[in-house]
Amino acid sequence: IIGCRQFFINNKKSKDQRSIDKTSYKRLITNFSYGMAALSIFKYQDSDNAKELLANLSGTDKQNRRWVAREIQNDDLQNYEKLLSDKAVVKYFSLERPWTSNEINARLNIWETRYKEGHPHGALTIFDEQNHFIGYIIAGEGNEESVSEVAYVISPEYWNRGIAQSVLSKIVGDWGTEVRNIGLGKGIEKLGKQHQIVEKRFQCFKKKVLKQFYASARPINIPSWHILEKVGFTNAKSAVENVDDPIDFNVKGFDLPSLDHYNQLESFIEELYKKQEIKVDKRYFMINDNDKIYTFNRTTNGKIRFHYEKEIC
């Protein structure tokens, strides 16, 4: 099978040869899609058993430079190890510390196994036009039914290029719509007896059809939650009632949206936990002076996180 990497390598050839290669690539994609009109992002390598799922997603950054994302593969391990061992990269991500090789291997095996079994939820590895590794995005299984939790990690040399926003926009737009439609059985009627098999493969969010995306971010990680808001995420619903003494931005004098403000915000929430009985891993909300609502909690590792969600249209 010719994948995205081979396609990018072909781009280094002559203009005429690149034209031929692109035509061949499009023909290959068409062959994968035969009889599966609803699948433009996903293709089954083992179509008889609806297994060995392939994924292809693409877009451009804010300077119109192209990126392509495809399903995680075993030979991505070295890139992931380098990325997730960078302290600056993982400062606010997941464990908020460098990952061990065992942790990375275990996670990659989970994602790779899902694709082999024909399920769409997992990690997509991102490359630039020269087939250089950019990072990855996860659209996995959330903690609740019908929810996919999304997160991404981008190499520092690709920061501030709009790649994260572009990739996330494609995930919550094209990817989410396609995953939901296939899970509902839309557009795959021509598959005959395979119809129900494929449909079940895509009902993988606690065995339900995808309805919603979820994401979280540290308040101090301003670019991350700004990106979430730009692609349509809103504050997640609170699981419990608000505290009696909500944070008052006017009284506290925070200056939105400076970095110093969010440093102070995390400290203030810590003080709030000390003064009032707020349960760990329960969501609360606060309102700023512009009536903007923030949903937050403190995790088991003591970190404060904002929570966001987005329904699939």
BELRANOR-V117109 format. One record per residue. N is the residue number from 1. RES is the residue in one letter. SS is DSSP state (H for helix, E for strand, - for the rest). PSI is psi as a letter, one per 30 degrees, with the letter a starting at -180 (999 if undefined). D_FIRST is the distance of its C-alpha to the first C-alpha in Angstrom with 2 decimals. Layout:
n=N res=RES ss=SS psi=PSI d_first=D_FIRST
n=N res=RES ss=SS psi=PSI d_first=D_FIRST
//
This chain:
n=1 res=I ss=- psi=k d_first=0.00
n=2 res=I ss=- psi=k d_first=3.78
n=3 res=G ss=- psi=a d_first=6.20
n=4 res=C ss=H psi=e d_first=9.94
n=5 res=R ss=H psi=e d_first=10.88
n=6 res=Q ss=H psi=e d_first=9.47
n=7 res=F ss=H psi=e d_first=11.10
n=8 res=F ss=H psi=e d_first=14.23
n=9 res=I ss=H psi=e d_first=14.45
n=10 res=N ss=H psi=f d_first=14.45
n=11 res=N ss=- psi=f d_first=17.36
n=12 res=K ss=- psi=f d_first=19.49
n=13 res=K ss=- psi=a d_first=19.70
n=14 res=S ss=- psi=l d_first=22.48
n=15 res=K ss=H psi=e d_first=23.17
n=16 res=D ss=H psi=e d_first=22.55
n=17 res=Q ss=H psi=e d_first=19.25
n=18 res=R ss=H psi=e d_first=18.17
n=19 res=S ss=H psi=e d_first=19.22
n=20 res=I ss=H psi=e d_first=17.09
n=21 res=D ss=H psi=e d_first=13.97
n=22 res=K ss=H psi=e d_first=14.80
n=23 res=T ss=H psi=e d_first=15.39
n=24 res=S ss=H psi=e d_first=12.05
n=25 res=Y ss=H psi=e d_first=10.48
n=26 res=K ss=H psi=e d_first=13.05
n=27 res=R ss=H psi=e d_first=12.43
n=28 res=L ss=H psi=e d_first=8.79
n=29 res=I ss=H psi=e d_first=10.42
n=30 res=T ss=H psi=e d_first=13.25
n=31 res=N ss=H psi=e d_first=11.50
n=32 res=F ss=H psi=e d_first=10.40
n=33 res=S ss=H psi=f d_first=14.01
n=34 res=Y ss=- psi=k d_first=15.76
n=35 res=G ss=- psi=g d_first=18.74
n=36 res=M ss=- psi=i d_first=18.22
n=37 res=A ss=- psi=e d_first=20.30
n=38 res=A ss=- psi=f d_first=21.03
n=39 res=L ss=- psi=j d_first=17.50
n=40 res=S ss=- psi=f d_first=16.69
n=41 res=I ss=- psi=e d_first=15.69
n=42 res=F ss=E psi=k d_first=14.07
n=43 res=K ss=E psi=k d_first=11.39
n=44 res=Y ss=E psi=k d_first=11.22
n=45 res=Q ss=E psi=e d_first=8.34
n=46 res=D ss=E psi=i d_first=11.51
n=47 res=S ss=- psi=f d_first=13.51
n=48 res=D ss=- psi=e d_first=16.36
n=49 res=N ss=- psi=g d_first=17.33
n=50 res=A ss=- psi=h d_first=16.26
n=51 res=K ss=E psi=l d_first=14.55
n=52 res=E ss=E psi=i d_first=11.56
n=53 res=L ss=E psi=k d_first=12.15
n=54 res=L ss=E psi=k d_first=10.09
n=55 res=A ss=E psi=k d_first=12.55
n=56 res=N ss=E psi=k d_first=13.10
n=57 res=L ss=E psi=k d_first=16.69
n=58 res=S ss=E psi=l d_first=18.41
n=59 res=G ss=E psi=a d_first=21.99
n=60 res=T ss=E psi=l d_first=24.59
n=61 res=D ss=- psi=a d_first=27.31
n=62 res=K ss=- psi=f d_first=31.00
n=63 res=Q ss=- psi=g d_first=30.84
n=64 res=N ss=- psi=g d_first=28.02
n=65 res=R ss=- psi=k d_first=25.48
n=66 res=R ss=E psi=k d_first=21.95
n=67 res=W ss=E psi=l d_first=20.01
n=68 res=V ss=E psi=k d_first=16.62
n=69 res=A ss=E psi=k d_first=16.04
n=70 res=R ss=E psi=l d_first=13.07
n=71 res=E ss=E psi=k d_first=13.29
n=72 res=I ss=- psi=k d_first=14.78
n=73 res=Q ss=- psi=l d_first=13.03
n=74 res=N ss=H psi=e d_first=15.07
n=75 res=D ss=H psi=g d_first=15.04
n=76 res=D ss=H psi=f d_first=16.78
n=77 res=L ss=H psi=e d_first=19.89
n=78 res=Q ss=H psi=e d_first=21.70
n=79 res=N ss=H psi=e d_first=21.59
n=80 res=Y ss=H psi=e d_first=22.85
n=81 res=E ss=H psi=e d_first=25.56
n=82 res=K ss=H psi=e d_first=26.83
n=83 res=L ss=H psi=e d_first=26.91
n=84 res=L ss=H psi=f d_first=28.60
n=85 res=S ss=- psi=f d_first=31.11
n=86 res=D ss=- psi=j d_first=32.50
n=87 res=K ss=- psi=e d_first=35.81
n=88 res=A ss=- psi=e d_first=35.91
n=89 res=V ss=- psi=e d_first=32.53
n=90 res=V ss=- psi=g d_first=33.33
n=91 res=K ss=- psi=e d_first=36.99
n=92 res=Y ss=- psi=g d_first=36.80
n=93 res=F ss=- psi=k d_first=33.48
n=94 res=S ss=- psi=c d_first=33.48
n=95 res=L ss=- psi=f d_first=35.35
n=96 res=E ss=- psi=h d_first=36.82
n=97 res=R ss=- psi=l d_first=36.49
n=98 res=P ss=- psi=k d_first=33.90
n=99 res=W ss=- psi=k d_first=31.58
n=100 res=T ss=- psi=l d_first=31.66
n=101 res=S ss=H psi=e d_first=28.69
n=102 res=N ss=H psi=e d_first=29.21
n=103 res=E ss=H psi=e d_first=29.22
n=104 res=I ss=H psi=e d_first=25.99
n=105 res=N ss=H psi=e d_first=24.25
n=106 res=A ss=H psi=e d_first=25.67
n=107 res=R ss=H psi=e d_first=24.58
n=108 res=L ss=H psi=e d_first=20.97
n=109 res=N ss=H psi=e d_first=20.85
n=110 res=I ss=H psi=e d_first=22.25
n=111 res=W ss=H psi=e d_first=19.75
n=112 res=E ss=H psi=e d_first=16.69
n=113 res=T ss=H psi=e d_first=18.34
n=114 res=R ss=H psi=e d_first=18.90
n=115 res=Y ss=H psi=e d_first=15.28
n=116 res=K ss=H psi=e d_first=14.62
n=117 res=E ss=- psi=f d_first=17.65
n=118 res=G ss=- psi=g d_first=16.52
n=119 res=H ss=- psi=k d_first=18.94
n=120 res=P ss=- psi=f d_first=18.62
n=121 res=H ss=- psi=k d_first=21.32
n=122 res=G ss=E psi=a d_first=20.47
n=123 res=A ss=E psi=k d_first=19.63
n=124 res=L ss=E psi=k d_first=17.50
n=125 res=T ss=E psi=k d_first=17.11
n=126 res=I ss=E psi=k d_first=18.39
n=127 res=F ss=E psi=l d_first=17.89
n=128 res=D ss=E psi=a d_first=20.00
n=129 res=E ss=- psi=f d_first=19.42
n=130 res=Q ss=- psi=g d_first=19.47
n=131 res=N ss=- psi=g d_first=16.84
n=132 res=H ss=- psi=k d_first=19.85
n=133 res=F ss=E psi=k d_first=20.01
n=134 res=I ss=E psi=e d_first=22.37
n=135 res=G ss=E psi=a d_first=22.58
n=136 res=Y ss=E psi=l d_first=21.52
n=137 res=I ss=E psi=k d_first=22.82
n=138 res=I ss=E psi=k d_first=23.48
n=139 res=A ss=E psi=i d_first=23.99
n=140 res=G ss=- psi=a d_first=25.04
n=141 res=E ss=- psi=k d_first=27.67
n=142 res=G ss=- psi=a d_first=31.21
n=143 res=N ss=- psi=f d_first=34.43
n=144 res=E ss=- psi=l d_first=35.46
n=145 res=E ss=- psi=k d_first=34.18
n=146 res=S ss=- psi=g d_first=31.89
n=147 res=V ss=E psi=k d_first=31.50
n=148 res=S ss=E psi=k d_first=28.57
n=149 res=E ss=E psi=k d_first=29.62
n=150 res=V ss=E psi=k d_first=28.01
n=151 res=A ss=E psi=l d_first=28.27
n=152 res=Y ss=E psi=l d_first=26.68
n=153 res=V ss=E psi=k d_first=27.03
n=154 res=I ss=E psi=k d_first=26.85
n=155 res=S ss=- psi=k d_first=27.45
n=156 res=P ss=H psi=e d_first=31.01
n=157 res=E ss=H psi=f d_first=30.12
n=158 res=Y ss=H psi=g d_first=28.50
n=159 res=W ss=- psi=l d_first=31.45
n=160 res=N ss=- psi=g d_first=33.57
n=161 res=R ss=- psi=g d_first=30.93
n=162 res=G ss=- psi=g d_first=30.47
n=163 res=I ss=H psi=e d_first=26.88
n=164 res=A ss=H psi=e d_first=27.79
n=165 res=Q ss=H psi=e d_first=29.59
n=166 res=S ss=H psi=e d_first=26.87
n=167 res=V ss=H psi=e d_first=24.14
n=168 res=L ss=H psi=e d_first=26.62
n=169 res=S ss=H psi=e d_first=27.67
n=170 res=K ss=H psi=e d_first=24.17
n=171 res=I ss=H psi=e d_first=23.90
n=172 res=V ss=H psi=f d_first=27.33
n=173 res=G ss=H psi=d d_first=26.92
n=174 res=D ss=H psi=e d_first=23.60
n=175 res=W ss=H psi=e d_first=21.91
n=176 res=G ss=H psi=e d_first=25.14
n=177 res=T ss=H psi=e d_first=25.95
n=178 res=E ss=H psi=e d_first=22.67
n=179 res=V ss=H psi=e d_first=22.83
n=180 res=R ss=H psi=e d_first=26.46
n=181 res=N ss=H psi=e d_first=26.12
n=182 res=I ss=H psi=e d_first=23.50
n=183 res=G ss=H psi=f d_first=25.73
n=184 res=L ss=- psi=f d_first=28.57
n=185 res=G ss=- psi=g d_first=26.78
n=186 res=K ss=- psi=k d_first=26.95
n=187 res=G ss=- psi=g d_first=24.81
n=188 res=I ss=- psi=g d_first=22.98
n=189 res=E ss=H psi=e d_first=25.77
n=190 res=K ss=H psi=f d_first=23.83
n=191 res=L ss=H psi=f d_first=21.81
n=192 res=G ss=- psi=b d_first=24.97
n=193 res=K ss=- psi=f d_first=25.32
n=194 res=Q ss=H psi=f d_first=22.12
n=195 res=H ss=H psi=e d_first=23.91
n=196 res=Q ss=H psi=e d_first=25.84
n=197 res=I ss=H psi=e d_first=23.05
n=198 res=V ss=H psi=e d_first=20.89
n=199 res=E ss=H psi=e d_first=24.16
n=200 res=K ss=H psi=e d_first=25.08
n=201 res=R ss=H psi=e d_first=21.81
n=202 res=F ss=- psi=f d_first=22.71
n=203 res=Q ss=- psi=i d_first=26.34
n=204 res=C ss=- psi=g d_first=25.70
n=205 res=F ss=- psi=i d_first=28.45
n=206 res=K ss=- psi=h d_first=31.09
n=207 res=K ss=- psi=g d_first=29.90
n=208 res=K ss=- psi=l d_first=30.79
n=209 res=V ss=- psi=k d_first=29.32
n=210 res=L ss=- psi=k d_first=28.81
n=211 res=K ss=- psi=f d_first=31.94
n=212 res=Q ss=E psi=k d_first=32.49
n=213 res=F ss=E psi=k d_first=31.20
n=214 res=Y ss=E psi=k d_first=33.22
n=215 res=A ss=E psi=l d_first=33.50
n=216 res=S ss=E psi=l d_first=36.17
n=217 res=A ss=E psi=k d_first=37.37
n=218 res=R ss=- psi=k d_first=40.29
n=219 res=P ss=- psi=e d_first=43.10
n=220 res=I ss=- psi=f d_first=43.25
n=221 res=N ss=- psi=i d_first=39.58
n=222 res=I ss=H psi=e d_first=40.55
n=223 res=P ss=H psi=e d_first=37.41
n=224 res=S ss=H psi=e d_first=35.30
n=225 res=W ss=H psi=f d_first=37.46
n=226 res=H ss=H psi=e d_first=38.24
n=227 res=I ss=H psi=e d_first=34.55
n=228 res=L ss=H psi=e d_first=34.57
n=229 res=E ss=H psi=e d_first=37.61
n=230 res=K ss=H psi=e d_first=36.20
n=231 res=V ss=- psi=g d_first=33.24
n=232 res=G ss=- psi=g d_first=35.68
n=233 res=F ss=- psi=k d_first=36.22
n=234 res=T ss=E psi=l d_first=39.82
n=235 res=N ss=E psi=k d_first=41.84
n=236 res=A ss=- psi=l d_first=41.01
n=237 res=K ss=- psi=k d_first=43.75
n=238 res=S ss=- psi=k d_first=46.25
n=239 res=A ss=- psi=f d_first=46.56
n=240 res=V ss=- psi=l d_first=50.25
n=241 res=E ss=- psi=l d_first=53.14
n=242 res=N ss=- psi=l d_first=53.68
n=243 res=V ss=- psi=l d_first=56.08
n=244 res=D ss=- psi=e d_first=59.72
n=245 res=D ss=- psi=i d_first=59.60
n=246 res=P ss=- psi=l d_first=56.52
n=247 res=I ss=- psi=k d_first=55.57
n=248 res=D ss=- psi=j d_first=57.64
n=249 res=F ss=H psi=e d_first=56.17
n=250 res=N ss=H psi=e d_first=59.46
n=251 res=V ss=H psi=e d_first=61.56
n=252 res=K ss=H psi=f d_first=59.19
n=253 res=G ss=- psi=g d_first=58.90
n=254 res=F ss=- psi=k d_first=55.18
n=255 res=D ss=- psi=j d_first=53.98
n=256 res=L ss=- psi=k d_first=50.75
n=257 res=P ss=- psi=h d_first=48.06
n=258 res=S ss=- psi=l d_first=48.77
n=259 res=L ss=H psi=e d_first=47.15
n=260 res=D ss=H psi=e d_first=50.62
n=261 res=H ss=H psi=e d_first=50.96
n=262 res=Y ss=H psi=f d_first=47.93
n=263 res=N ss=H psi=e d_first=49.06
n=264 res=Q ss=H psi=e d_first=52.36
n=265 res=L ss=H psi=e d_first=50.73
n=266 res=E ss=H psi=e d_first=49.01
n=267 res=S ss=H psi=e d_first=52.34
n=268 res=F ss=H psi=e d_first=54.20
n=269 res=I ss=H psi=e d_first=51.98
n=270 res=E ss=H psi=e d_first=52.59
n=271 res=E ss=H psi=e d_first=56.30
n=272 res=L ss=H psi=e d_first=55.90
n=273 res=Y ss=H psi=e d_first=54.47
n=274 res=K ss=H psi=e d_first=57.51
n=275 res=K ss=H psi=f d_first=59.99
n=276 res=Q ss=- psi=l d_first=58.59
n=277 res=E ss=- psi=j d_first=56.91
n=278 res=I ss=- psi=k d_first=53.29
n=279 res=K ss=- psi=k d_first=50.88
n=280 res=V ss=- psi=k d_first=47.78
n=281 res=D ss=- psi=g d_first=44.49
n=282 res=K ss=- psi=k d_first=46.43
n=283 res=R ss=- psi=k d_first=45.83
n=284 res=Y ss=E psi=l d_first=48.71
n=285 res=F ss=E psi=l d_first=49.12
n=286 res=M ss=E psi=l d_first=51.18
n=287 res=I ss=E psi=k d_first=52.18
n=288 res=N ss=- psi=a d_first=52.85
n=289 res=D ss=- psi=f d_first=55.59
n=290 res=N ss=- psi=g d_first=53.35
n=291 res=D ss=- psi=g d_first=52.78
n=292 res=K ss=- psi=k d_first=49.15
n=293 res=I ss=E psi=k d_first=48.08
n=294 res=Y ss=E psi=k d_first=46.12
n=295 res=T ss=E psi=k d_first=44.93
n=296 res=F ss=E psi=l d_first=44.95
n=297 res=N ss=E psi=l d_first=45.24
n=298 res=R ss=E psi=k d_first=45.64
n=299 res=T ss=- psi=l d_first=42.98
n=300 res=T ss=- psi=f d_first=43.82
n=301 res=N ss=- psi=g d_first=43.30
n=302 res=G ss=- psi=g d_first=45.97
n=303 res=K ss=- psi=k d_first=43.85
n=304 res=I ss=E psi=k d_first=44.47
n=305 res=R ss=E psi=k d_first=41.58
n=306 res=F ss=E psi=k d_first=41.44
n=307 res=H ss=E psi=k d_first=39.59
n=308 res=Y ss=E psi=l d_first=37.82
n=309 res=E ss=E psi=l d_first=36.24
n=310 res=K ss=E psi=k d_first=34.76
n=311 res=E ss=E psi=k d_first=34.66
n=312 res=I ss=- psi=k d_first=31.79
n=313 res=C ss=- psi=999 d_first=33.32
//
